[in-house]
Amino acid sequence: MDRQELSRIAHTHHPIAAPLDDANVAALLRRAVRRGDERVLDLGCGEAPWLLRALAAHPGLRADGVDTDAGALTTARTAAEQLGVAARLGLHHRPAAEYTSPHRYDLVLSVGATHAFGGLLPTLAAARTHLAPGGLLLLGEGYWQREPDRAALDGFGGATRDEFDDLPTLVDKLVAEGWFPVFGHQSTQAELDDYEWCWTGSLTEWALDHPTHPDAAEALARATAHRNGWLRGYQGTFGFVTTLLRRAD
Ligand SMILES: C[S@@+](CC[C@H](N)C(=O)[O-])C[C@H]1O[C@@H](n2cnc3c(N)ncnc32)[C@H](O)[C@@H]1O
């Protein structure tokens, strides 16, 4: 089954493709969008839920989203048209590392998408090239809440210990690169669990709703394997933090 299609189905009931609830998404956007006339760039935007919310709330805001998933961008475009914000949203189908723009941005987002640049440090470097002076970066990244054991690593798709840091080490790395957290939100265990129940549940429901579809058995197997990896492995070990960052310069 196509990985992007699977991900889209799995996010049916959780449009933000990261473990954050609506209230915390709104709170982070309130802190990140300060004037309302900002230019905003989302590197790895998916269906662009962050941008759509910001555009709907601020009629003077303009935004660009970049993603390699054409289907997600089509969904974003349809939603933007329905919301009446499409004229202020540019959607770019390409690897984030290849995105260039004639202007800089007041706010850059990378939420659950540092893999688009091959990790945290290259993501920070890329964000810096896109940011206007005084701009902000909203970064959502995983971390280990406690030392991962074998079951947690295996459950997380065969992750390695060094794929994530603990939270203090992650913050130290940000500061060492010249990025200062001015706000942040650690996803609660309820948000993390809700995300996993939505992900595995939506995929399960799709498989049950389409029993004759050639991908149904695989979708059910993937949902089951993911749920087992989470419940028997990384639940309580994997965490997620979304920080609003500013540079000293
Ligand atoms: C976990 S989702 C997060 C989506 C969105 N930021 C959100 O919070 O809902 C990660 C996104 O990164 C995108 N992605 C992965 N590799 C990419 C790349 N090289 N360039 C651009 N986007 C990429 C995926 O297609 C996916 O939409």
The ligand as a MOL file (V3000), in Angstrom:
LIG
                    3D

  0  0  0     0  0            999 V3000
M  V30 BEGIN CTAB
M  V30 COUNTS 27 29 0 0 0
M  V30 BEGIN ATOM
M  V30 1 C 4.1280 13.8530 10.1370 0
M  V30 2 S 3.6740 14.7440 8.6790 0 CHG=1
M  V30 3 C 3.4550 16.3930 9.3370 0
M  V30 4 C 2.5790 17.2490 8.4600 0
M  V30 5 C 2.2430 18.6320 9.0270 0
M  V30 6 N 3.4450 19.3620 9.3720 0
M  V30 7 C 1.3230 18.5610 10.2190 0
M  V30 8 O 1.7340 18.9400 11.3340 0
M  V30 9 O 0.1610 18.1400 10.0530 0 CHG=-1
M  V30 10 C 5.2390 14.8960 7.8200 0
M  V30 11 C 5.0850 15.4900 6.4370 0
M  V30 12 O 6.4030 15.6550 5.8650 0
M  V30 13 C 6.3020 15.3840 4.4790 0
M  V30 14 N 7.6390 15.1270 3.9200 0
M  V30 15 C 8.4340 14.0410 4.1030 0
M  V30 16 N 9.5800 14.1880 3.4390 0
M  V30 17 C 9.5140 15.3990 2.8210 0
M  V30 18 C 10.4120 16.1430 2.0030 0
M  V30 19 N 11.6210 15.6600 1.6870 0
M  V30 20 N 10.0390 17.3640 1.5760 0
M  V30 21 C 8.8150 17.8710 1.9000 0
M  V30 22 N 7.9340 17.2170 2.6700 0
M  V30 23 C 8.2780 16.0080 3.1240 0
M  V30 24 C 5.3540 14.2050 4.4090 0
M  V30 25 O 4.7980 14.0340 3.1140 0
M  V30 26 C 4.3320 14.6050 5.4560 0
M  V30 27 O 3.2710 15.3300 4.8770 0
M  V30 END ATOM
M  V30 BEGIN BOND
M  V30 1 1 1 2
M  V30 2 1 2 3
M  V30 3 1 2 10
M  V30 4 1 3 4
M  V30 5 1 4 5
M  V30 6 1 5 6
M  V30 7 1 5 7
M  V30 8 2 7 8
M  V30 9 1 7 9
M  V30 10 1 10 11
M  V30 11 1 11 12
M  V30 12 1 11 26
M  V30 13 1 12 13
M  V30 14 1 13 14
M  V30 15 1 13 24
M  V30 16 1 14 15
M  V30 17 1 14 23
M  V30 18 2 15 16
M  V30 19 1 16 17
M  V30 20 1 17 18
M  V30 21 2 17 23
M  V30 22 1 18 19
M  V30 23 2 18 20
M  V30 24 1 20 21
M  V30 25 2 21 22
M  V30 26 1 22 23
M  V30 27 1 24 25
M  V30 28 1 24 26
M  V30 29 1 26 27
M  V30 END BOND
M  V30 END CTAB
M  END
